[in-house]
Amino acid sequence: MQFSQFLSFTQTSVDSTTFSGSKQSHQMAFAALILGALCIAFAPIFVRLSELPPTATAFHRMLLALPLFSFLVIKDKGKPEKPLSTTSRQQLRWLILSGFLFAVDLAVWHWSITYTSVANATLFGNFAPIFVTAAAWLFLKERITTQFILGMVLALAGAALLMQASLDFGPSRLFGDFLGIITAIFYSGYILAVKVLRRSMSTPTLMGYSTFITCIVLFVLTILAGESIIPWSLSGWLILVALAWISQFGGQGLIAYALAHLPASFSSVSLLIQPVAAAILAWLILDEALTWWQGLGGIIILAGIALARKATAE
């Protein structure tokens, strides 16, 4: 794809990068975004409980979600709005790119955990709003205000405070921390690809094809890693089904829906609610400690999201 074609195709999503249109539709999109983020917050819990290694678990997350997405694709009448043309070929490239980016995002994040702490990997992985905002301003021509930047910085600071007790910065962690940043870059690319595709493609069609591509890439990575691929108990299968249906089908599906109506920059900042929900779920389900500092970090994240939303809505 030539750069001029890239700009032409991404410009088709400009009219959906601001809070224009009916107030009700954007309220529904924001609710879907938050609910999707909460669904994804269950993912680390399911990964922790899974009987399989991380990459194999991610593969099943895609595989077991495919029947649900496929059913919706069959029922869905909302096919790409434009006929087969250069744009449609570009859509195919974006679909392949989105699936590849999400697969690498999951694989690299799991890889980073083996070289640094979970807290470090999660913190750097949550730097995605920085890259999304920069790219959305540069390529999608989204309007970025000083107030929005302050909201984003506030939310990121809250995320750091949320995980500060478990953070461990040192020379031995540098490679893992670097992988965490790479994770954020790949996830940013995925969010932007979904944003562009949602301009002319329905949520079921987009998520069905994207999940299929991600599944193939993760299967190859699982085989190359030599990981076992079959859980050995019924509970192991149930955990994988829950991961696929709640976090992938529910979480990513709702986020994809919301991205058609909300700016990519604001959406990426709002997704920082995930670590807040994940910390609460880990406290409730895994009996992990939840400190006052983490609670304060969660409040700061919510304040940052609120500030970013106010700035975007103005």
C-alpha positions as a Python dict, from the first residue, in 0.01 Angstrom:
ca = {
    (1, 'M'): (0, 0, 0),
    (2, 'Q'): (144, 337, -104),
    (3, 'F'): (157, 613, 155),
    (4, 'S'): (-86, 829, -45),
    (5, 'Q'): (-334, 539, -54),
    (6, 'F'): (-289, 493, 321),
    (7, 'L'): (-375, 857, 384),
    (8, 'S'): (-672, 840, 149),
    (9, 'F'): (-811, 531, 320),
    (10, 'T'): (-757, 654, 675),
    (11, 'Q'): (-919, 985, 592),
    (12, 'T'): (-1250, 800, 543),
    (13, 'S'): (-1267, 764, 920),
    (14, 'V'): (-1216, 1131, 1000),
    (15, 'D'): (-1587, 1201, 1031),
    (16, 'S'): (-1613, 947, 1312),
    (17, 'T'): (-1320, 1072, 1518),
    (18, 'T'): (-1511, 1340, 1704),
    (19, 'F'): (-1819, 1335, 1921),
    (20, 'S'): (-2052, 1429, 1640),
    (21, 'G'): (-2391, 1272, 1575),
    (22, 'S'): (-2657, 1190, 1828),
    (23, 'K'): (-2575, 1215, 2194),
    (24, 'Q'): (-2749, 885, 2261),
    (25, 'S'): (-2536, 691, 2010),
    (26, 'H'): (-2216, 818, 2170),
    (27, 'Q'): (-2342, 741, 2518),
    (28, 'M'): (-2411, 386, 2402),
    (29, 'A'): (-2066, 366, 2243),
    (30, 'F'): (-1898, 490, 2561),
    (31, 'A'): (-2094, 237, 2768),
    (32, 'A'): (-1989, -38, 2524),
    (33, 'L'): (-1626, 75, 2548),
    (34, 'I'): (-1624, 63, 2929),
    (35, 'L'): (-1810, -270, 2939),
    (36, 'G'): (-1566, -411, 2684),
    (37, 'A'): (-1271, -295, 2894),
    (38, 'L'): (-1425, -461, 3201),
    (39, 'C'): (-1466, -786, 3006),
    (40, 'I'): (-1101, -774, 2902),
    (41, 'A'): (-1002, -717, 3265),
    (42, 'F'): (-1096, -1081, 3326),
    (43, 'A'): (-827, -1195, 3077),
    (44, 'P'): (-525, -1197, 3314),
    (45, 'I'): (-735, -1386, 3571),
    (46, 'F'): (-823, -1655, 3317),
    (47, 'V'): (-463, -1668, 3190),
    (48, 'R'): (-341, -1717, 3547),
    (49, 'L'): (-593, -1999, 3603),
    (50, 'S'): (-530, -2167, 3266),
    (51, 'E'): (-366, -2510, 3258),
    (52, 'L'): (-186, -2420, 2934),
    (53, 'P'): (118, -2199, 2869),
    (54, 'P'): (46, -1835, 2778),
    (55, 'T'): (69, -1850, 2397),
    (56, 'A'): (-140, -2167, 2377),
    (57, 'T'): (-395, -2002, 2604),
    (58, 'A'): (-407, -1700, 2372),
    (59, 'F'): (-457, -1935, 2074),
    (60, 'H'): (-761, -2093, 2240),
    (61, 'R'): (-889, -1745, 2324),
    (62, 'M'): (-918, -1686, 1950),
    (63, 'L'): (-1020, -2037, 1844),
    (64, 'L'): (-1310, -2071, 2087),
    (65, 'A'): (-1440, -1724, 2006),
    (66, 'L'): (-1452, -1799, 1633),
    (67, 'P'): (-1783, -1993, 1637),
    (68, 'L'): (-1960, -1698, 1801),
    (69, 'F'): (-1815, -1444, 1559),
    (70, 'S'): (-1884, -1677, 1265),
    (71, 'F'): (-2248, -1708, 1365),
    (72, 'L'): (-2282, -1329, 1373),
    (73, 'V'): (-2101, -1294, 1040),
    (74, 'I'): (-2349, -1535, 877),
    (75, 'K'): (-2643, -1341, 1021),
    (76, 'D'): (-2487, -1003, 957),
    (77, 'K'): (-2618, -802, 667),
    (78, 'G'): (-2366, -525, 724),
    (79, 'K'): (-2098, -615, 472),
    (80, 'P'): (-1834, -364, 356),
    (81, 'E'): (-2017, -56, 235),
    (82, 'K'): (-1811, -26, -82),
    (83, 'P'): (-1800, -280, -370),
    (84, 'L'): (-1489, -475, -461),
    (85, 'S'): (-1233, -213, -551),
    (86, 'T'): (-893, -82, -448),
    (87, 'T'): (-1050, 20, -118),
    (88, 'S'): (-1175, -335, -59),
    (89, 'R'): (-827, -470, -127),
    (90, 'Q'): (-699, -217, 122),
    (91, 'Q'): (-956, -341, 371),
    (92, 'L'): (-820, -693, 326),
    (93, 'R'): (-469, -568, 397),
    (94, 'W'): (-594, -386, 707),
    (95, 'L'): (-775, -701, 823),
    (96, 'I'): (-459, -908, 788),
    (97, 'L'): (-261, -635, 960),
    (98, 'S'): (-508, -609, 1250),
    (99, 'G'): (-502, -985, 1310),
    (100, 'F'): (-123, -999, 1292),
    (101, 'L'): (-76, -700, 1523),
    (102, 'F'): (-310, -841, 1788),
    (103, 'A'): (-140, -1183, 1775),
    (104, 'V'): (205, -1030, 1818),
    (105, 'D'): (71, -802, 2093),
    (106, 'L'): (-46, -1102, 2296),
    (107, 'A'): (266, -1310, 2226),
    (108, 'V'): (516, -1032, 2304),
    (109, 'W'): (331, -934, 2623),
    (110, 'H'): (344, -1295, 2744),
    (111, 'W'): (712, -1308, 2645),
    (112, 'S'): (786, -988, 2835),
    (113, 'I'): (652, -1141, 3156),
    (114, 'T'): (935, -1398, 3146),
    (115, 'Y'): (1196, -1120, 3148),
    (116, 'T'): (1041, -867, 3385),
    (117, 'S'): (772, -846, 3651),
    (118, 'V'): (403, -872, 3564),
    (119, 'A'): (358, -519, 3699),
    (120, 'N'): (634, -379, 3477),
    (121, 'A'): (500, -558, 3169),
    (122, 'T'): (147, -437, 3240),
    (123, 'L'): (256, -77, 3304),
    (124, 'F'): (458, -47, 2984),
    (125, 'G'): (188, -230, 2790),
    (126, 'N'): (-55, 39, 2905),
    (127, 'F'): (154, 308, 2733),
    (128, 'A'): (-57, 240, 2423),
    (129, 'P'): (-257, 568, 2454),
    (130, 'I'): (62, 766, 2388),
    (131, 'F'): (121, 594, 2054),
    (132, 'V'): (-249, 585, 1960),
    (133, 'T'): (-290, 957, 2030),
    (134, 'A'): (17, 1051, 1827),
    (135, 'A'): (-88, 836, 1531),
    (136, 'A'): (-454, 945, 1551),
    (137, 'W'): (-348, 1310, 1541),
    (138, 'L'): (-101, 1252, 1256),
    (139, 'F'): (-297, 1015, 1031),
    (140, 'L'): (-662, 1034, 1134),
    (141, 'K'): (-650, 1410, 1193),
    (142, 'E'): (-815, 1382, 1533),
    (143, 'R'): (-819, 1703, 1734),
    (144, 'I'): (-598, 1669, 2041),
    (145, 'T'): (-631, 1941, 2306),
    (146, 'T'): (-410, 2030, 2599),
    (147, 'Q'): (-687, 1924, 2836),
    (148, 'F'): (-700, 1582, 2670),
    (149, 'I'): (-322, 1542, 2705),
    (150, 'L'): (-351, 1629, 3075),
    (151, 'G'): (-624, 1368, 3116),
    (152, 'M'): (-411, 1105, 2943),
    (153, 'V'): (-104, 1186, 3156),
    (154, 'L'): (-318, 1178, 3470),
    (155, 'A'): (-459, 836, 3376),
    (156, 'L'): (-111, 698, 3300),
    (157, 'A'): (18, 834, 3632),
    (158, 'G'): (-271, 659, 3805),
    (159, 'A'): (-177, 334, 3629),
    (160, 'A'): (181, 369, 3754),
    (161, 'L'): (57, 433, 4109),
    (162, 'L'): (-180, 137, 4083),
    (163, 'M'): (114, -95, 4016),
    (164, 'Q'): (389, 85, 4208),
    (165, 'A'): (413, -172, 4487),
    (166, 'S'): (507, -444, 4238),
    (167, 'L'): (727, -240, 4005),
    (168, 'D'): (1092, -344, 3991),
    (169, 'F'): (1325, -135, 3776),
    (170, 'G'): (1676, -270, 3732),
    (171, 'P'): (1933, -372, 3468),
    (172, 'S'): (1803, -730, 3462),
    (173, 'R'): (1455, -605, 3375),
    (174, 'L'): (1549, -380, 3083),
    (175, 'F'): (1483, -632, 2805),
    (176, 'G'): (1146, -729, 2949),
    (177, 'D'): (1054, -363, 2997),
    (178, 'F'): (1150, -299, 2634),
    (179, 'L'): (922, -584, 2526),
    (180, 'G'): (643, -424, 2729),
    (181, 'I'): (680, -104, 2527),
    (182, 'I'): (682, -308, 2205),
    (183, 'T'): (354, -462, 2326),
    (184, 'A'): (204, -114, 2359),
    (185, 'I'): (313, -26, 2005),
    (186, 'F'): (156, -338, 1855),
    (187, 'Y'): (-167, -291, 2051),
    (188, 'S'): (-177, 71, 1937),
    (189, 'G'): (-149, -47, 1579),
    (190, 'Y'): (-433, -292, 1636),
    (191, 'I'): (-661, -23, 1782),
    (192, 'L'): (-590, 210, 1490),
    (193, 'A'): (-647, -66, 1233),
    (194, 'V'): (-983, -149, 1392),
    (195, 'K'): (-1071, 221, 1398),
    (196, 'V'): (-1004, 254, 1026),
    (197, 'L'): (-1187, -67, 933),
    (198, 'R'): (-1497, 18, 1137),
    (199, 'R'): (-1562, 311, 905),
    (200, 'S'): (-1680, 72, 632),
    (201, 'M'): (-1712, -270, 795),
    (202, 'S'): (-1955, -406, 1053),
    (203, 'T'): (-1835, -526, 1393),
    (204, 'P'): (-1914, -898, 1331),
    (205, 'T'): (-1741, -900, 991),
    (206, 'L'): (-1436, -718, 1121),
    (207, 'M'): (-1398, -924, 1438),
    (208, 'G'): (-1473, -1253, 1263),
    (209, 'Y'): (-1199, -1216, 1004),
    (210, 'S'): (-953, -1046, 1238),
    (211, 'T'): (-994, -1315, 1505),
    (212, 'F'): (-946, -1587, 1242),
    (213, 'I'): (-618, -1431, 1127),
    (214, 'T'): (-500, -1384, 1486),
    (215, 'C'): (-585, -1748, 1556),
    (216, 'I'): (-368, -1870, 1268),
    (217, 'V'): (-69, -1658, 1374),
    (218, 'L'): (-97, -1769, 1738),
    (219, 'F'): (-125, -2135, 1633),
    (220, 'V'): (204, -2104, 1444),
    (221, 'L'): (370, -1928, 1739),
    (222, 'T'): (239, -2194, 1980),
    (223, 'I'): (382, -2476, 1767),
    (224, 'L'): (716, -2296, 1727),
    (225, 'A'): (732, -2245, 2105),
    (226, 'G'): (667, -2616, 2161),
    (227, 'E'): (383, -2547, 2403),
    (228, 'S'): (120, -2807, 2487),
    (229, 'I'): (-207, -2719, 2321),
    (230, 'I'): (-471, -2941, 2485),
    (231, 'P'): (-592, -2883, 2845),
    (232, 'W'): (-616, -3197, 3054),
    (233, 'S'): (-934, -3133, 3252),
    (234, 'L'): (-1289, -3006, 3209),
    (235, 'S'): (-1215, -2706, 3429),
    (236, 'G'): (-922, -2623, 3203),
    (237, 'W'): (-1154, -2615, 2902),
    (238, 'L'): (-1413, -2407, 3088),
    (239, 'I'): (-1152, -2144, 3175),
    (240, 'L'): (-1051, -2121, 2808),
    (241, 'V'): (-1415, -2092, 2700),
    (242, 'A'): (-1469, -1814, 2954),
    (243, 'L'): (-1158, -1634, 2828),
    (244, 'A'): (-1277, -1661, 2468),
    (245, 'W'): (-1640, -1571, 2523),
    (246, 'I'): (-1598, -1298, 2787),
    (247, 'S'): (-1266, -1131, 2702),
    (248, 'Q'): (-1245, -1184, 2326),
    (249, 'F'): (-1603, -1207, 2200),
    (250, 'G'): (-1751, -974, 2460),
    (251, 'G'): (-1457, -746, 2534),
    (252, 'Q'): (-1292, -695, 2196),
    (253, 'G'): (-1629, -709, 2018),
    (254, 'L'): (-1771, -425, 2226),
    (255, 'I'): (-1454, -220, 2184),
    (256, 'A'): (-1466, -267, 1806),
    (257, 'Y'): (-1828, -148, 1808),
    (258, 'A'): (-1737, 160, 2013),
    (259, 'L'): (-1447, 257, 1787),
    (260, 'A'): (-1690, 335, 1505),
    (261, 'H'): (-1839, 615, 1716),
    (262, 'L'): (-1556, 741, 1939),
    (263, 'P'): (-1211, 889, 1869),
    (264, 'A'): (-929, 633, 1881),
    (265, 'S'): (-726, 856, 2114),
    (266, 'F'): (-1004, 887, 2371),
    (267, 'S'): (-1089, 516, 2342),
    (268, 'S'): (-730, 413, 2416),
    (269, 'V'): (-722, 631, 2729),
    (270, 'S'): (-1056, 492, 2847),
    (271, 'L'): (-917, 138, 2817),
    (272, 'L'): (-687, 223, 3110),
    (273, 'I'): (-983, 126, 3327),
    (274, 'Q'): (-872, -233, 3259),
    (275, 'P'): (-592, -246, 3521),
    (276, 'V'): (-830, -98, 3778),
    (277, 'A'): (-1087, -369, 3717),
    (278, 'A'): (-816, -637, 3695),
    (279, 'A'): (-677, -538, 4037),
    (280, 'I'): (-1024, -558, 4192),
    (281, 'L'): (-1094, -894, 4028),
    (282, 'A'): (-756, -1032, 4142),
    (283, 'W'): (-845, -923, 4496),
    (284, 'L'): (-1189, -1088, 4479),
    (285, 'I'): (-1099, -1407, 4289),
    (286, 'L'): (-727, -1471, 4349),
    (287, 'D'): (-713, -1321, 4700),
    (288, 'E'): (-434, -1083, 4596),
    (289, 'A'): (-367, -782, 4817),
    (290, 'L'): (-535, -452, 4734),
    (291, 'T'): (-371, -151, 4903),
    (292, 'W'): (-486, 205, 4962),
    (293, 'W'): (-220, 321, 4716),
    (294, 'Q'): (-376, 102, 4447),
    (295, 'G'): (-716, 243, 4532),
    (296, 'L'): (-580, 596, 4494),
    (297, 'G'): (-422, 500, 4162),
    (298, 'G'): (-757, 368, 4043),
    (299, 'I'): (-932, 691, 4140),
    (300, 'I'): (-668, 895, 3954),
    (301, 'I'): (-716, 679, 3643),
    (302, 'L'): (-1091, 740, 3652),
    (303, 'A'): (-1032, 1113, 3697),
    (304, 'G'): (-797, 1114, 3398),
    (305, 'I'): (-1054, 932, 3183),
    (306, 'A'): (-1324, 1180, 3290),
    (307, 'L'): (-1098, 1475, 3203),
    (308, 'A'): (-1012, 1324, 2864),
    (309, 'R'): (-1380, 1261, 2790),
    (310, 'K'): (-1471, 1619, 2881),
    (311, 'A'): (-1194, 1752, 2658),
    (312, 'T'): (-1300, 1532, 2365),
    (313, 'A'): (-1668, 1619, 2398),
    (314, 'E'): (-1607, 1994, 2387),
}
